[in-house]
């Protein structure tokens, strides 16, 4: 359903069998990302994994980073699906388009539906020929340095249950495109900071760096053993962090770009130790 035809060096791909609405959205997104900033990609997806079920786990640094991930995946010749909050899929206009594109639903605040959604996600992941992208943190990081938050084990448990490879994705720079804004949007006033910051981004031309890491080795993690989800989660988060270090080598403490709207009330357990600290 999501096969691609590769062009030339394999970096650019033309989506052939993805839903038409998703092809259109990816094309528009590619133009938007190129307008707002410059996209630089490192790493690769092993060719033997293309067209097979695969989970991609990324750090969450800003409102704009899903658009950057979409553009980076498109350049690598894949059309990913996302696990999205139910509120996004229920939104007018964009919701039906995303549902028609095959994205998966997650309602974190509805415990009664969690088991059914997890089972459905496992089956969808096993049968998918397109990678599914998840954010193990569950939200944009509140760490002052924008290092990954502790996160939750859902993505790791999903990978173990479906028995699929996990590709860690590390990204940096998308936080400079649009302010964090607010946790929930209750009216037009909540969108003003986002709109103002977004309008200035093309003038600043931030660099969006995305790194596709080596598949995380979970071969020795037995899904039925107590604590398996946490062990797999720790490996995934450390792999994401390891890939993030070189992307922000000149910003090891706090981001140069200051977002006055983003909370900084948590501390990352994955932040690498600096020599002498």
Beta strands, then each sheet from edge to edge (+ up, - down):
strand 1: 4-7
strand 2: 12-15
strand 3: 37-43
strand 4: 54-58
strand 5: 81-85
strand 6: 104-106
strand 7: 132-134
strand 8: 165-172
strand 9: 206-212
sheet 1: 1+ 2-
sheet 2: 3+ 9+ 8- 4- 7- 5- 6-
end
